[in-house]
């Protein structure tokens, strides 16, 4: 089944949410792997940011059944 233009736009928006989460998770990964001894103080803030972004992503996903 082909996606409508609206569904394509929604999928594109969903990809943006996923990208944001992945970027912050990447920052966490880099700190843990490379600079844990000096940058560990950033982890709580970044972890909270991941939580907020995931809540936004999951809320968006819940509004659009075809993303499941």
N, CA, C and O atoms as a Tinker XYZ file with bonds, in Angstrom:
   272  protein
     1  N      0.839000   -1.182000    0.000000    73     2
     2  CA     0.000000    0.000000    0.000000    64     1     3
     3  C      0.884000    1.244000    0.000000    63     2     4     5
     4  O      1.761000    1.383000    0.853000    81     3
     5  N      0.663000    2.119000   -0.922000    73     3     6
     6  CA     1.441000    3.351000   -1.037000    64     5     7
     7  C      0.988000    4.368000    0.005000    63     6     8     9
     8  O     -0.186000    4.427000    0.369000    81     7
     9  N      1.937000    5.161000    0.473000    73     7    10
    10  CA     1.625000    6.190000    1.450000    64     9    11
    11  C      1.078000    7.425000    0.747000    63    10    12    13
    12  O      1.487000    7.757000   -0.365000    81    11
    13  N      0.151000    8.097000    1.414000    73    11    14
    14  CA    -0.358000    9.368000    0.902000    64    13    15
    15  C      0.698000   10.448000    1.139000    63    14    16    17
    16  O      1.658000   10.238000    1.880000    81    15
    17  N      0.512000   11.589000    0.513000    73    15    18
    18  CA     1.431000   12.711000    0.733000    64    17    19
    19  C      1.446000   13.121000    2.199000    63    18    20    21
    20  O      2.493000   13.459000    2.752000    81    19
    21  N      0.275000   13.088000    2.817000    73    19    22
    22  CA     0.188000   13.439000    4.245000    64    21    23
    23  C      0.972000   12.437000    5.089000    63    22    24    25
    24  O      1.689000   12.834000    6.007000    81    23
    25  N      0.845000   11.150000    4.792000    73    23    26
    26  CA     1.577000   10.128000    5.533000    64    25    27
    27  C      3.086000   10.273000    5.329000    63    26    28    29
    28  O      3.867000   10.073000    6.259000    81    27
    29  N      3.480000   10.617000    4.128000    73    27    30
    30  CA     4.900000   10.837000    3.856000    64    29    31
    31  C      5.429000   11.999000    4.690000    63    30    32    33
    32  O      6.531000   11.927000    5.232000    81    31
    33  N      4.651000   13.057000    4.790000    73    31    34
    34  CA     5.048000   14.221000    5.588000    64    33    35
    35  C      5.151000   13.844000    7.065000    63    34    36    37
    36  O      6.063000   14.288000    7.763000    81    35
    37  N      4.220000   13.031000    7.531000    73    35    38
    38  CA     4.229000   12.582000    8.924000    64    37    39
    39  C      5.462000   11.715000    9.181000    63    38    40    41
    40  O      6.118000   11.864000   10.212000    81    39
    41  N      5.777000   10.824000    8.264000    73    39    42
    42  CA     6.969000    9.982000    8.414000    64    41    43
    43  C      8.232000   10.828000    8.436000    63    42    44    45
    44  O      9.171000   10.515000    9.168000    81    43
    45  N      8.270000   11.883000    7.654000    73    43    46
    46  CA     9.421000   12.778000    7.623000    64    45    47
    47  C      9.561000   13.496000    8.966000    63    46    48    49
    48  O     10.665000   13.632000    9.495000    81    47
    49  N      8.439000   13.950000    9.509000    73    47    50
    50  CA     8.438000   14.597000   10.820000    64    49    51
    51  C      8.881000   13.616000   11.902000    63    50    52    53
    52  O      9.646000   13.976000   12.796000    81    51
    53  N      8.401000   12.383000   11.820000    73    51    54
    54  CA     8.781000   11.342000   12.779000    64    53    55
    55  C     10.293000   11.103000   12.717000    63    54    56    57
    56  O     10.933000   10.924000   13.753000    81    55
    57  N     10.855000   11.098000   11.532000    73    55    58
    58  CA    12.301000   10.909000   11.369000    64    57    59
    59  C     13.076000   12.024000   12.072000    63    58    60    61
    60  O     14.163000   11.787000   12.600000    81    59
    61  N     12.521000   13.235000   12.081000    73    59    62
    62  CA    13.174000   14.346000   12.772000    64    61    63
    63  C     13.205000   14.096000   14.279000    63    62    64    65
    64  O     14.216000   14.354000   14.932000    81    63
    65  N     12.106000   13.598000   14.823000    73    63    66
    66  CA    12.075000   13.254000   16.247000    64    65    67
    67  C     13.139000   12.204000   16.557000    63    66    68    69
    68  O     13.887000   12.335000   17.526000    81    67
    69  N     13.202000   11.176000   15.740000    73    67    70
    70  CA    14.175000   10.100000   15.947000    64    69    71
    71  C     15.608000   10.627000   15.859000    63    70    72    73
    72  O     16.470000   10.225000   16.641000    81    71
    73  N     15.859000   11.525000   14.910000    73    71    74
    74  CA    17.197000   12.089000   14.747000    64    73    75
    75  C     17.626000   12.852000   15.986000    63    74    76    77
    76  O     18.770000   12.736000   16.425000    81    75
    77  N     16.710000   13.637000   16.557000    73    75    78
    78  CA    17.034000   14.409000   17.759000    64    77    79
    79  C     17.420000   13.495000   18.916000    63    78    80    81
    80  O     18.395000   13.755000   19.621000    81    79
    81  N     16.652000   12.425000   19.108000    73    79    82
    82  CA    16.955000   11.477000   20.186000    64    81    83
    83  C     18.312000   10.827000   19.936000    63    82    84    85
    84  O     19.125000   10.698000   20.852000    81    83
    85  N     18.548000   10.427000   18.712000    73    83    86
    86  CA    19.797000    9.761000   18.360000    64    85    87
    87  C     20.996000   10.679000   18.569000    63    86    88    89
    88  O     22.052000   10.226000   19.012000    81    87
    89  N     20.845000   11.955000   18.256000    73    87    90
    90  CA    21.944000   12.906000   18.455000    64    89    91
    91  C     22.312000   13.030000   19.928000    63    90    92    93
    92  O     23.495000   13.026000   20.271000    81    91
    93  N     21.323000   13.140000   20.797000    73    91    94
    94  CA    21.604000   13.265000   22.227000    64    93    95
    95  C     22.179000   11.953000   22.763000    63    94    96    97
    96  O     23.106000   11.967000   23.573000    81    95
    97  N     21.640000   10.835000   22.319000    73    95    98
    98  CA    22.181000    9.538000   22.730000    64    97    99
    99  C     23.635000    9.408000   22.271000    63    98   100   101
   100  O     24.465000    8.832000   22.975000    81    99
   101  N     23.934000    9.940000   21.103000    73    99   102
   102  CA    25.307000    9.932000   20.612000    64   101   103
   103  C     26.234000   10.755000   21.493000    63   102   104   105
   104  O     27.380000   10.371000   21.729000    81   103
   105  N     25.736000   11.889000   21.978000    73   103   106
   106  CA    26.531000   12.708000   22.900000    64   105   107
   107  C     26.843000   11.927000   24.171000    63   106   108   109
   108  O     27.970000   11.943000   24.666000    81   107
   109  N     25.825000   11.242000   24.690000    73   107   110
   110  CA    26.019000   10.428000   25.894000    64   109   111
   111  C     27.059000    9.351000   25.610000    63   110   112   113
   112  O     27.971000    9.136000   26.409000    81   111
   113  N     26.922000    8.683000   24.484000    73   111   114
   114  CA    27.860000    7.631000   24.113000    64   113   115
   115  C     29.285000    8.178000   24.038000    63   114   116   117
   116  O     30.216000    7.556000   24.551000    81   115
   117  N     29.457000    9.324000   23.408000    73   115   118
   118  CA    30.787000    9.905000   23.269000    64   117   119
   119  C     31.399000   10.235000   24.625000    63   118   120   121
   120  O     32.589000   10.008000   24.846000    81   119
   121  N     30.588000   10.768000   25.529000    73   119   122
   122  CA    31.088000   11.079000   26.868000    64   121   123
   123  C     31.518000    9.797000   27.565000    63   122   124   125
   124  O     32.617000    9.725000   28.117000    81   123
   125  N     30.667000    8.799000   27.542000    73   123   126
   126  CA    30.971000    7.539000   28.227000    64   125   127
   127  C     32.222000    6.892000   27.633000    63   126   128   129
   128  O     33.055000    6.353000   28.362000    81   127
   129  N     32.344000    6.947000   26.348000    73   127   130
   130  CA    33.460000    6.277000   25.691000    64   129   131
   131  C     34.763000    7.072000   25.741000    63   130   132   133
   132  O     35.840000    6.483000   25.840000    81   131
   133  N     34.679000    8.402000   25.674000    73   131   134
   134  CA    35.899000    9.189000   25.494000    64   133   135
   135  C     36.262000   10.127000   26.638000    63   134   136   137
   136  O     37.443000   10.294000   26.942000    81   135
   137  N     35.272000   10.741000   27.276000    73   135   138
   138  CA    35.593000   11.818000   28.220000    64   137   139
   139  C     34.862000   11.691000   29.556000    63   138   140   141
   140  O     34.569000   12.695000   30.204000    81   139
   141  N     34.574000   10.476000   29.959000    73   139   142
   142  CA    33.782000   10.261000   31.177000    64   141   143
   143  C     34.378000   10.973000   32.395000    63   142   144   145
   144  O     33.626000   11.467000   33.236000    81   143
   145  N     35.684000   11.036000   32.509000    73   143   146
   146  CA    36.321000   11.600000   33.698000    64   145   147
   147  C     36.193000   13.109000   33.779000    63   146   148   149
   148  O     36.307000   13.680000   34.864000    81   147
   149  N     35.961000   13.758000   32.664000    73   147   150
   150  CA    35.848000   15.214000   32.688000    64   149   151
   151  C     34.449000   15.715000   32.345000    63   150   152   153
   152  O     34.087000   16.824000   32.740000    81   151
   153  N     33.665000   14.942000   31.633000    73   151   154
   154  CA    32.357000   15.394000   31.168000    64   153   155
   155  C     31.177000   14.679000   31.841000    63   154   156   157
   156  O     30.026000   14.890000   31.459000    81   155
   157  N     31.462000   13.839000   32.837000    73   155   158
   158  CA    30.399000   13.075000   33.485000    64   157   159
   159  C     29.295000   13.951000   34.058000    63   158   160   161
   160  O     28.157000   13.500000   34.188000    81   159
   161  N     29.611000   15.193000   34.401000    73   159   162
   162  CA    28.607000   16.084000   34.992000    64   161   163
   163  C     27.493000   16.429000   34.001000    63   162   164   165
   164  O     26.426000   16.881000   34.414000    81   163
   165  N     27.721000   16.226000   32.710000    73   163   166
   166  CA    26.700000   16.510000   31.699000    64   165   167
   167  C     25.688000   15.374000   31.559000    63   166   168   169
   168  O     24.622000   15.563000   30.971000    81   167
   169  N     26.010000   14.205000   32.089000    73   167   170
   170  CA    25.152000   13.037000   31.871000    64   169   171
   171  C     23.730000   13.191000   32.416000    63   170   172   173
   172  O     22.787000   12.829000   31.713000    81   171
   173  N     23.529000   13.705000   33.622000    73   171   174
   174  CA    22.143000   13.853000   34.095000    64   173   175
   175  C     21.297000   14.752000   33.184000    63   174   176   177
   176  O     20.146000   14.433000   32.889000    81   175
   177  N     21.867000   15.862000   32.746000    73   175   178
   178  CA    21.132000   16.777000   31.862000    64   177   179
   179  C     20.801000   16.100000   30.528000    63   178   180   181
   180  O     19.678000   16.202000   30.034000    81   179
   181  N     21.776000   15.420000   29.959000    73   179   182
   182  CA    21.546000   14.746000   28.684000    64   181   183
   183  C     20.550000   13.607000   28.819000    63   182   184   185
   184  O     19.728000   13.384000   27.930000    81   183
   185  N     20.622000   12.889000   29.927000    73   183   186
   186  CA    19.667000   11.802000   30.162000    64   185   187
   187  C     18.244000   12.335000   30.269000    63   186   188   189
   188  O     17.310000   11.741000   29.731000    81   187
   189  N     18.084000   13.451000   30.961000    73   187   190
   190  CA    16.765000   14.073000   31.068000    64   189   191
   191  C     16.278000   14.519000   29.697000    63   190   192   193
   192  O     15.100000   14.376000   29.371000    81   191
   193  N     17.185000   15.057000   28.900000    73   191   194
   194  CA    16.827000   15.509000   27.552000    64   193   195
   195  C     16.354000   14.330000   26.699000    63   194   196   197
   196  O     15.389000   14.456000   25.945000    81   195
   197  N     17.030000   13.191000   26.816000    73   195   198
   198  CA    16.591000   11.997000   26.085000    64   197   199
   199  C     15.181000   11.613000   26.519000    63   198   200   201
   200  O     14.344000   11.269000   25.686000    81   199
   201  N     14.921000   11.670000   27.814000    73   199   202
   202  CA    13.588000   11.335000   28.316000    64   201   203
   203  C     12.507000   12.234000   27.743000    63   202   204   205
   204  O     11.446000   11.756000   27.340000    81   203
   205  N     12.769000   13.523000   27.706000    73   203   206
   206  CA    11.811000   14.485000   27.154000    64   205   207
   207  C     11.594000   14.217000   25.668000    63   206   208   209
   208  O     10.457000   14.178000   25.198000    81   207
   209  N     12.689000   14.032000   24.933000    73   207   210
   210  CA    12.576000   13.783000   23.492000    64   209   211
   211  C     11.843000   12.473000   23.201000    63   210   212   213
   212  O     11.055000   12.396000   22.258000    81   211
   213  N     12.101000   11.455000   24.002000    73   211   214
   214  CA    11.399000   10.184000   23.802000    64   213   215
   215  C      9.904000   10.332000   24.096000    63   214   216   217
   216  O      9.074000    9.748000   23.398000    81   215
   217  N      9.560000   11.104000   25.119000    73   215   218
   218  CA     8.143000   11.355000   25.407000    64   217   219
   219  C      7.474000   12.043000   24.219000    63   218   220   221
   220  O      6.362000   11.687000   23.829000    81   219
   221  N      8.166000   13.034000   23.647000    73   219   222
   222  CA     7.623000   13.737000   22.479000    64   221   223
   223  C      7.470000   12.781000   21.293000    63   222   224   225
   224  O      6.444000   12.787000   20.614000    81   223
   225  N      8.487000   11.967000   21.053000    73   223   226
   226  CA     8.450000   11.003000   19.953000    64   225   227
   227  C      7.297000   10.018000   20.135000    63   226   228   229
   228  O      6.540000    9.761000   19.199000    81   227
   229  N      7.169000    9.474000   21.331000    73   227   230
   230  CA     6.112000    8.498000   21.587000    64   229   231
   231  C      4.721000    9.121000   21.501000    63   230   232   233
   232  O      3.774000    8.468000   21.061000    81   231
   233  N      4.595000   10.372000   21.917000    73   231   234
   234  CA     3.315000   11.071000   21.802000    64   233   235
   235  C      2.950000   11.266000   20.333000    63   234   236   237
   236  O      1.809000   11.036000   19.932000    81   235
   237  N      3.927000   11.691000   19.536000    73   235   238
   238  CA     3.705000   11.867000   18.099000    64   237   239
   239  C      3.323000   10.543000   17.460000    63   238   240   241
   240  O      2.389000   10.468000   16.661000    81   239
   241  N      4.048000    9.513000   17.819000    73   239   242
   242  CA     3.791000    8.180000   17.265000    64   241   243
   243  C      2.386000    7.695000   17.626000    63   242   244   245
   244  O      1.710000    7.088000   16.795000    81   243
   245  N      1.945000    7.955000   18.850000    73   243   246
   246  CA     0.616000    7.518000   19.293000    64   245   247
   247  C     -0.500000    8.208000   18.520000    63   246   248   249
   248  O     -1.594000    7.658000   18.395000    81   247
   249  N     -0.243000    9.393000   18.005000    73   247   250
   250  CA    -1.253000   10.130000   17.243000    64   249   251
   251  C     -1.393000    9.615000   15.809000    63   250   252   253
   252  O     -2.364000    9.940000   15.125000    81   251
   253  N     -0.441000    8.826000   15.360000    73   251   254
   254  CA    -0.403000    8.379000   13.970000    64   253   255
   255  C     -0.268000    6.856000   13.929000    63   254   256   257
   256  O      0.837000    6.317000   13.987000    81   255
   257  N     -1.398000    6.183000   13.829000    73   255   258
   258  CA    -1.457000    4.730000   13.911000    64   257   259
   259  C     -0.535000    4.007000   12.933000    63   258   260   261
   260  O      0.023000    2.965000   13.278000    81   259
   261  N     -0.365000    4.526000   11.744000    73   259   262
   262  CA     0.404000    3.811000   10.750000    64   261   263
   263  C      1.894000    3.759000   11.063000    63   262   264   265
   264  O      2.629000    3.019000   10.408000    81   263
   265  N      2.359000    4.526000   12.051000    73   263   266
   266  CA     3.773000    4.504000   12.447000    64   265   267
   267  C      4.090000    3.319000   13.339000    63   266   268   269
   268  O      5.262000    3.021000   13.568000    81   267
   269  N      3.084000    2.641000   13.844000    73   267   270
   270  CA     3.314000    1.552000   14.804000    64   269   271
   271  C      3.890000    0.338000   14.168000    63   270   272
   272  O      4.137000   -0.657000   14.850000    81   271
